[in-house]
Each structure stands twice: as structure tokens, then as C-alpha cells.
Amino acid sequence: MTQLADISDPSSQTISTTLEPNNASHLATLCGQFDAHLKQIEQRLNVAIASRGNRFSISGASEAREAARDLLEALYRAICSGEGLSAESLHVHMQDAGLEVLKEQRASDAETTDNVVVIKTKRAPVKPRGKNQQGYVRAIQDFDINFGIGPAGTGKTYLAVACAVEALLNERVRRILLVRPAVEAGEKLGFLPGDLAQKIDPYLRPLYDALYEMLGFEQVNKYIERNIIEVAPLAFMRGRTLNNAFIILDEAQNTTREQMKMFLTRIGFGSTAVITGDATQIDLPRGAHSGLTHASHILDGVDGISFTYFANKDVVRHPLVQRVVEAYDKAELAPSKIESNSR
């Protein structure tokens, strides 16, 4: 087990930590090529990091210093346990080590350390990041119908697919169904050639990408051939009863009220349904009401149904994605001002 010797000096503007065991390879992974990972941390938390061997000194504002130290220790523990480190995974770790999140975690560290959820897939385990993602996965494991609502990049669909793969591999379900309304995002694509699967493949590409990552290309194709993994447009769900299945309805903000009711009444015994969507990206025709927003109002508090709401701070893609989402949110709060400035 990794042991961390903290030798902080609270009276100075610098704190230090010594990372054990002293492993040159692990330390090189932590620092990155030409100290790229350390520079990424410095830029994000506005601190200065100096290293000599396995001893790291951090300078900066009090909370930022502590956040950087805790982040370095957490990263080193992960590296020593066999986890790789890239610019992308470092960004995800830093999302967890944000100052606000850090304060919440310190208050409940003893309570949550033993309750961290890890989803086991064929290729690699998937660890939900942050309080909201952890709660989302726990809800999927505990409830039969689950809603994940929030902006792009918060892991709603990816984690749902990971839970579906784990349930299939553990034989808790017999098949996975991937469902999505075939609504174009503000574009007219015209006639699409091919059979049913080929026509709706473009709409389900994010789900396929997650499956390939967790199961491998060949295994996914075998499951599709044997109908263990099924893709279907939402309109083709009418009249079916789905038993012992894990059903994911993606882009649910583009369902109508009638479609949402139809989908939710397809759920049979031994099944789990996850409905994901972003209420700010509705592509329905003008005048049509979103089934996702309608369901979130009328089903809130219904026993056996869970709702997880993600916020901008939960975005785990490129840092710019979070800023883009926040900018659009601000624009929607003051649309008249934006329109007058753009004329």
C-alpha cells in the first residue's frame, strides 16, 4: 500500500509531501514528459510545484496548495495501483480535486472512502468521478427506472453503458437495448440508405463508441449478431414488453410526452431502464413539448424511480466544454441583451 508522509509547514506559503514508495518509473508517470502533468496542475490550481526525487513542494494560496498536495497524493496512489495517467485522465482527476468538491469531500472522507463505486467491464474498470456520478451509478444499481439529466460531457450516457455492460457480464440481464429518438439536430439529412440498423447507426454512435471501449469491437459485433445487444429507434418500441433487459434511452429530451409514456410502460420484470438527456438541447419541432422535462415534473417523488441532475461542474470533457456550457447558460438568462448586441 502507498504510504504518504506529509511534512507541511502551516506557517509558510509552501507545503511539502513525500510520496512513498520511492519509485522512479511511477514518479516519471506522475510528472509527465517534460513535467507536462505538473504544469497542467499548476495552471489549473494557480500554484507552483517543485520536485526533487519523491519530495514535492507546493507554493500558492492556502486552499490551492492543499488541493494540489491532495491531488498529487491521490494521483500517485492511483499510479502505484496500476492506473495510467494522461492529460485526459488528469483533467478528470482535477475535476474531483476542485476546491468546492474538496471541501465537501474532506467533511465526508471517512464516510465515503469505503463506499466508492467501481463498475467492472471486460477491458477496464470504470470509476465514476465526483459525488454526482457516484450517486448516479448507485441509483442505477438500486432502482429499476433512472433519469440522468444534465449538460453534455457529464458522463450520463457513458456510465449508463458501463452499468449495462457490467449487468450483462454478471448475468443480471440477458440483453442490452440501445434506444434513441431519430430526431435530427437542426439538420435535414434526407433519405438514409441501408437497412434499419444502418439508418439509425449515426444516431447511436456515442453508445457504440462506449461499448467498443468496454467490450472490444469483435465482442460487440458478436453480441449484435446474436441479438444480445439490440439497437432500435424509439418508434419501434411500441407494443413490446422488455423483461430481463438493460434499456438505455439516450437523447431523451427529443422524445414527445406520448413517446416517453410509451417507453416507460415497456419495462418488464428483471429490467433496468436508464433515460438520459439534456433539457437545454431540445431538437423537437416548434410547439412540441419534451417528454423528458414533462416526466421530470410528473414522476418526481414516484417510488422506484430515481432522478440525478448534473450541473456544469460535473463536466468531465475538455475544460473548455464546461466554459462553453456556462456561457450558453448565461446567454439564455439574458437573451434580449445578446440579440441586441448581435445585430
C-alpha positions as CSV (number, residue, x, y, z in Angstrom):
1,M,0.0,0.0,0.0
2,T,1.2,3.5,-0.8
3,Q,2.3,5.4,2.3
4,L,2.3,9.2,2.2
5,A,4.4,11.2,4.6
6,D,3.0,14.8,5.0
7,I,5.6,17.3,6.2
8,S,3.6,20.5,5.9
9,D,4.7,23.8,7.5
10,P,1.5,25.8,8.2
11,S,3.4,28.9,9.0
12,S,4.9,29.3,5.5
13,Q,3.5,29.8,2.0
14,T,4.8,26.4,0.9
15,I,3.8,22.9,1.9
16,S,5.5,19.6,1.1
17,T,4.7,16.0,0.7
18,T,6.9,12.9,0.3
19,L,5.4,10.2,-1.9
20,E,6.2,6.6,-1.0
21,P,7.3,4.1,-2.2
22,N,10.1,6.0,-4.0
23,N,9.7,4.5,-7.5
24,A,11.4,6.4,-10.3
25,S,9.0,5.0,-13.0
26,H,5.9,5.9,-11.1
27,L,7.3,9.4,-10.3
28,A,8.0,9.9,-14.0
29,T,4.5,9.0,-14.9
30,L,3.2,11.4,-12.3
31,C,5.3,14.3,-13.6
32,G,4.7,13.6,-17.3
33,Q,7.0,14.2,-20.2
34,F,8.9,17.4,-19.6
35,D,6.8,17.8,-16.4
36,A,3.7,18.3,-18.5
37,H,1.3,16.9,-15.9
38,L,2.8,19.2,-13.1
39,K,2.4,22.2,-15.4
40,Q,-1.2,21.3,-16.1
41,I,-1.9,21.1,-12.3
42,E,0.0,24.4,-11.8
43,Q,-2.1,26.2,-14.4
44,R,-5.4,24.8,-13.2
45,L,-4.9,25.5,-9.4
46,N,-2.7,28.5,-9.8
47,V,0.2,27.1,-7.7
48,A,3.9,26.4,-8.3
49,I,5.3,22.9,-7.8
50,A,8.9,22.0,-7.3
51,S,10.1,18.4,-7.1
52,R,13.3,16.6,-6.0
53,G,13.0,12.9,-6.2
54,N,9.9,11.8,-4.4
55,R,9.6,15.1,-2.4
56,F,7.2,17.8,-3.8
57,S,6.9,21.4,-2.6
58,I,3.8,23.4,-3.5
59,S,3.5,27.2,-3.2
60,G,0.4,29.3,-3.6
61,A,-2.8,30.3,-1.8
62,S,-3.7,28.1,1.2
63,E,-6.6,26.2,-0.3
64,A,-4.9,25.8,-3.7
65,R,-1.8,24.4,-2.0
66,E,-3.7,21.8,-0.1
67,A,-5.8,20.9,-3.2
68,A,-2.6,20.4,-5.2
69,R,-1.0,18.3,-2.5
70,D,-4.1,16.1,-2.1
71,L,-4.3,15.7,-5.9
72,L,-0.6,14.7,-6.2
73,E,-1.1,12.1,-3.4
74,A,-4.3,10.7,-5.0
75,L,-2.6,10.5,-8.4
76,Y,0.4,8.7,-7.0
77,R,-1.8,6.2,-5.2
78,A,-3.6,5.5,-8.5
79,I,-0.4,5.2,-10.4
80,C,1.0,2.8,-7.9
81,S,-2.1,0.6,-8.1
82,G,-1.6,0.3,-11.9
83,E,-3.6,3.2,-13.3
84,G,-2.1,5.1,-16.2
85,L,-2.1,8.9,-16.4
86,S,-2.7,11.0,-19.5
87,A,-3.7,14.6,-20.0
88,E,-7.4,13.5,-20.3
89,S,-7.4,11.4,-17.1
90,L,-5.5,14.1,-15.2
91,H,-8.3,16.6,-16.2
92,V,-10.9,14.2,-14.8
93,H,-8.9,13.8,-11.5
94,M,-8.7,17.6,-11.3
95,Q,-12.4,17.9,-11.6
96,D,-12.6,15.8,-8.4
97,A,-10.0,18.0,-6.7
98,G,-11.8,21.3,-7.4
99,L,-11.7,23.4,-4.3
100,E,-15.5,23.2,-3.8
101,V,-15.6,19.5,-4.2
102,L,-12.5,19.2,-2.0
103,K,-14.2,20.9,1.0
104,E,-17.2,18.6,0.6
105,Q,-15.0,15.5,0.4
106,R,-13.0,16.4,3.5
107,A,-16.1,16.6,5.6
108,S,-17.2,13.1,4.5
109,D,-14.0,11.3,3.6
110,A,-14.4,8.8,6.4
111,E,-18.0,8.1,5.4
112,T,-17.4,7.7,1.6
113,T,-13.9,6.1,1.3
114,D,-15.4,2.6,1.8
115,N,-18.4,3.3,-0.4
116,V,-16.7,4.3,-3.7
117,V,-18.5,2.6,-6.6
118,V,-16.3,1.0,-9.4
119,I,-18.0,-0.5,-12.5
120,K,-16.3,-3.6,-13.8
121,T,-16.2,-4.1,-17.5
122,K,-14.3,-6.6,-19.7
123,R,-11.5,-4.3,-20.7
124,A,-11.0,-1.9,-17.7
125,P,-12.9,-0.8,-14.6
126,V,-14.8,2.4,-14.8
127,K,-14.7,4.7,-11.8
128,P,-17.4,7.4,-11.6
129,R,-15.9,10.8,-10.8
130,G,-17.3,13.1,-8.1
131,K,-20.4,12.9,-5.8
132,N,-23.0,13.2,-8.6
133,Q,-21.6,10.4,-10.8
134,Q,-21.2,8.1,-7.8
135,G,-24.8,8.8,-6.8
136,Y,-26.0,8.3,-10.3
137,V,-24.4,4.8,-10.5
138,R,-25.7,3.8,-7.1
139,A,-29.2,4.8,-8.2
140,I,-28.9,2.7,-11.4
141,Q,-27.9,-0.3,-9.2
142,D,-30.8,0.3,-6.8
143,F,-33.7,1.5,-8.9
144,D,-35.5,0.0,-12.0
145,I,-36.1,3.3,-13.7
146,N,-33.4,6.1,-13.6
147,F,-33.2,9.5,-15.2
148,G,-29.9,11.3,-15.8
149,I,-30.4,14.9,-16.7
150,G,-27.8,17.5,-17.4
151,P,-25.4,19.2,-19.8
152,A,-23.2,17.5,-22.4
153,G,-20.0,15.9,-21.1
154,T,-21.2,14.9,-17.6
155,G,-20.9,11.1,-18.3
156,K,-24.6,10.3,-18.3
157,T,-24.6,8.0,-21.3
158,Y,-21.1,6.6,-20.8
159,L,-21.8,5.5,-17.2
160,A,-25.2,4.0,-18.2
161,V,-23.5,1.9,-20.9
162,A,-20.8,0.8,-18.3
163,C,-23.6,-0.3,-15.9
164,A,-25.3,-2.1,-18.7
165,V,-22.1,-4.0,-19.7
166,E,-21.5,-4.9,-16.0
167,A,-25.0,-6.2,-15.6
168,L,-24.7,-8.3,-18.8
169,L,-21.3,-9.8,-17.9
170,N,-22.6,-10.7,-14.4
171,E,-25.7,-12.3,-16.0
172,R,-28.1,-10.0,-14.1
173,V,-29.7,-9.2,-17.5
174,R,-29.9,-11.2,-20.7
175,R,-29.5,-8.4,-23.2
176,I,-28.9,-4.7,-23.7
177,L,-31.2,-2.4,-25.7
178,L,-30.0,0.9,-27.0
179,V,-32.8,3.2,-27.9
180,R,-32.8,6.8,-29.3
181,P,-35.4,9.0,-30.9
182,A,-34.4,9.6,-34.6
183,V,-34.6,13.4,-34.5
184,E,-32.0,15.4,-36.5
185,A,-30.1,18.1,-34.6
186,G,-31.4,21.1,-36.6
187,E,-30.3,19.5,-39.9
188,K,-32.2,17.8,-42.8
189,L,-30.3,14.7,-43.7
190,G,-32.7,13.5,-46.3
191,F,-33.0,9.8,-47.2
192,L,-30.6,7.5,-45.5
193,P,-29.7,4.3,-47.4
194,G,-29.4,0.8,-45.8
195,D,-31.3,-1.4,-43.5
196,L,-32.9,-0.3,-40.2
197,A,-29.6,-0.7,-38.2
198,Q,-27.7,1.3,-40.8
199,K,-30.2,4.0,-40.8
200,I,-30.2,4.6,-37.1
201,D,-26.5,3.9,-36.6
202,P,-25.5,7.6,-36.9
203,Y,-27.9,8.5,-34.0
204,L,-26.5,5.7,-31.8
205,R,-22.8,6.3,-32.4
206,P,-22.0,7.6,-28.9
207,L,-23.4,4.4,-27.4
208,Y,-21.5,2.2,-29.9
209,D,-18.2,4.0,-29.0
210,A,-18.7,3.4,-25.3
211,L,-19.5,-0.3,-26.0
212,Y,-16.4,-0.8,-28.2
213,E,-14.2,0.7,-25.5
214,M,-15.6,-1.5,-22.8
215,L,-16.1,-4.8,-24.6
216,G,-14.0,-4.6,-27.7
217,F,-15.1,-4.4,-31.4
218,E,-15.4,-8.1,-32.1
219,Q,-17.3,-8.9,-28.9
220,V,-19.8,-6.1,-29.5
221,N,-20.4,-7.3,-33.1
222,K,-20.9,-10.9,-31.9
223,Y,-23.5,-9.7,-29.3
224,I,-25.3,-7.7,-32.0
225,E,-25.4,-10.7,-34.4
226,R,-26.9,-12.8,-31.5
227,N,-29.3,-10.1,-30.6
228,I,-27.9,-9.8,-27.1
229,I,-27.2,-6.1,-27.9
230,E,-30.1,-4.6,-29.9
231,V,-30.4,-1.1,-31.4
232,A,-33.8,0.3,-32.1
233,P,-35.4,3.6,-32.8
234,L,-37.9,4.7,-30.2
235,A,-40.8,4.5,-32.6
236,F,-40.2,0.7,-32.9
237,M,-40.7,0.1,-29.1
238,R,-44.5,0.3,-29.2
239,G,-46.2,-3.0,-28.2
240,R,-43.1,-4.6,-26.7
241,T,-42.6,-5.8,-23.2
242,L,-38.9,-5.9,-22.2
243,N,-38.1,-8.5,-19.5
244,N,-34.6,-9.2,-18.1
245,A,-33.1,-6.4,-20.1
246,F,-31.0,-3.2,-19.6
247,I,-32.6,-0.5,-21.7
248,I,-30.9,2.9,-22.3
249,L,-32.9,5.7,-23.9
250,D,-30.4,8.3,-25.0
251,E,-31.1,11.9,-26.0
252,A,-34.5,11.7,-24.3
253,Q,-35.0,15.4,-24.5
254,N,-36.1,14.8,-28.1
255,T,-39.0,12.5,-27.1
256,T,-42.5,13.7,-27.0
257,R,-44.8,13.3,-24.0
258,E,-46.5,10.4,-25.7
259,Q,-43.3,8.7,-26.7
260,M,-41.9,8.9,-23.1
261,K,-45.1,7.4,-21.7
262,M,-44.9,4.6,-24.3
263,F,-41.3,3.9,-23.5
264,L,-41.7,3.8,-19.7
265,T,-44.6,1.4,-20.0
266,R,-42.5,-1.1,-21.9
267,I,-40.4,-2.0,-18.8
268,G,-40.9,-5.7,-17.7
269,F,-39.7,-7.8,-14.8
270,G,-36.0,-8.0,-14.1
271,S,-35.3,-5.0,-16.3
272,T,-33.4,-1.7,-15.6
273,A,-34.1,1.4,-17.7
274,V,-31.8,4.5,-17.8
275,I,-33.1,7.6,-19.5
276,T,-30.5,10.3,-20.3
277,G,-30.9,13.8,-21.8
278,D,-30.0,17.5,-21.8
279,A,-33.1,19.7,-21.4
280,T,-31.2,22.6,-22.9
281,Q,-30.6,20.9,-26.3
282,I,-34.1,20.0,-27.5
283,D,-34.4,19.5,-31.3
284,L,-38.1,18.8,-31.5
285,P,-40.3,20.8,-34.0
286,R,-41.6,24.1,-32.8
287,G,-44.6,23.7,-30.5
288,A,-43.8,20.1,-29.5
289,H,-43.2,19.5,-25.7
290,S,-40.3,17.4,-24.5
291,G,-41.2,14.2,-22.8
292,L,-38.1,14.4,-20.7
293,T,-39.0,17.7,-19.0
294,H,-42.6,16.6,-18.6
295,A,-41.6,13.3,-17.0
296,S,-39.2,15.1,-14.6
297,H,-42.2,17.1,-13.3
298,I,-44.9,14.4,-13.0
299,L,-42.7,11.4,-11.9
300,D,-40.6,13.3,-9.3
301,G,-41.1,11.5,-6.0
302,V,-42.7,8.4,-7.5
303,D,-41.4,5.3,-5.6
304,G,-38.9,3.2,-7.5
305,I,-37.8,6.0,-9.9
306,S,-34.6,8.0,-9.4
307,F,-33.6,11.3,-10.8
308,T,-30.0,12.5,-11.0
309,Y,-29.4,16.1,-12.1
310,F,-25.9,17.0,-13.3
311,A,-24.5,20.6,-13.3
312,N,-21.8,22.4,-15.2
313,K,-19.2,21.5,-12.6
314,D,-19.8,17.8,-13.4
315,V,-18.5,18.1,-17.0
316,V,-15.6,15.7,-17.5
317,R,-14.6,16.6,-21.1
318,H,-12.1,19.2,-22.1
319,P,-12.1,22.2,-19.7
320,L,-13.4,24.4,-22.5
321,V,-16.6,22.3,-22.7
322,Q,-17.6,23.5,-19.2
323,R,-16.9,27.1,-20.1
324,V,-19.0,26.8,-23.3
325,V,-21.9,25.3,-21.3
326,E,-21.7,28.1,-18.7
327,A,-21.5,30.8,-21.5
328,Y,-24.7,29.4,-23.1
329,D,-26.5,29.3,-19.8
330,K,-25.7,32.9,-19.2
331,A,-26.9,33.8,-22.7
332,E,-30.2,32.1,-22.1
333,L,-30.7,34.1,-18.9
334,A,-30.3,37.4,-20.8
335,P,-31.4,36.6,-24.4
336,S,-32.6,40.2,-25.2
337,K,-29.2,41.6,-24.4
338,I,-27.4,39.0,-26.6
339,E,-29.7,39.6,-29.5
340,S,-29.4,43.4,-29.4
341,N,-25.5,43.1,-29.4
342,S,-25.5,40.7,-32.3
343,R,-27.5,43.0,-34.6
